[in-house]
Amino acid sequence: MIPGHYSLWKKEKTYVNANGEEKKYAVLGVADSSMIAKCTLYDTSKLKVLQEGNSVMLLNVIVKDNNSLTLTTKSRISKVGDVKVSSERQKAAREIAFPPMSSEVPLKDIEKSPIKSMLSVRGQIVAEEITRTVSVKGRDTKVKSLTIKDDTGKCKVSLWRDLAASEIGIGQHVKISDVVVQTYNNEKSVSSTTRTIIEEVEAPRSTTVTSEIIAFNMEDSCDMSVVINDGELYPSYKVQSSIMAAYLNCNAEDLDDVLATKLPFQATFSIENGEIVNFE
């Protein structure tokens, strides 16, 4: 390519080569007054020159059909005086190295999402499997599968490599960003990527659930708890006796007998902070 001066932003990553060896590379966003491009650097010895915000001259660079650039061991990189780049171009170049988080979708939408599409999900962990070691390109690689659930459905999530050791478990509410949709045996799931970040988040303040009530405990004259059949955790929720009595159209003092004859039964109800606040 023609020699050019660029301001740049970079993010280092790792990959596994054909020999099963883990190698480092960097993705850079570069910009000048005429272009904005993605640049991939495999010769990490050049990283010391390529500091974020630096202005550089690039020589002997491979230009691909999609106008992206590749820096090899034969490429020459030299620092130059400050290159003036507009704030809009700076933002666009930086987002090449640090892409914005993909859109968060309800779990029910994964089933209709295209294979290999990138998205983010949120839910409560309701199941997890033991971390396994599998062979990927001849290299032992750790993977852990878990299932998360929200108001709309469930989804299996595969966490690879370092993410397989994440300190998360059943009952926690998490947001998992930048996962990719995949399919196996006609069932869609999502898998972590090099961009994936896992965050523990607060439980939704209010959620509406339709489920089967299968058991109960009378705790005092005003409060009770019910057990829900979700097929996995069988969670227990508190509910005021007056709310349950109104739903079953009976007196509070008769709740014990009425529930014993009606269980199990399906119901739709709203939960706030672990307590049923109303029935629909």
GINORDA-V697981 format. One record per helix or strand of 2 or more residues. SS is the DSSP state (H for helix, E for strand). FROM is the first residue (numbers start at 1). TO is the last residue. If there is no record, write none. Layout:
((SS:FROM:TO) (SS:FROM:TO))
//
This chain:
((E:4:16) (E:22:31) (E:36:41) (H:44:48) (E:55:59) (E:62:63) (E:69:71) (E:76:79) (H:87:97) (H:107:112) (E:118:128) (E:132:136) (E:139:149) (E:154:160) (H:161:165) (E:173:184) (E:187:191) (E:198:200) (E:206:218) (E:223:229) (E:236:240) (H:241:248) (H:252:262) (E:265:272) (E:275:279))
//
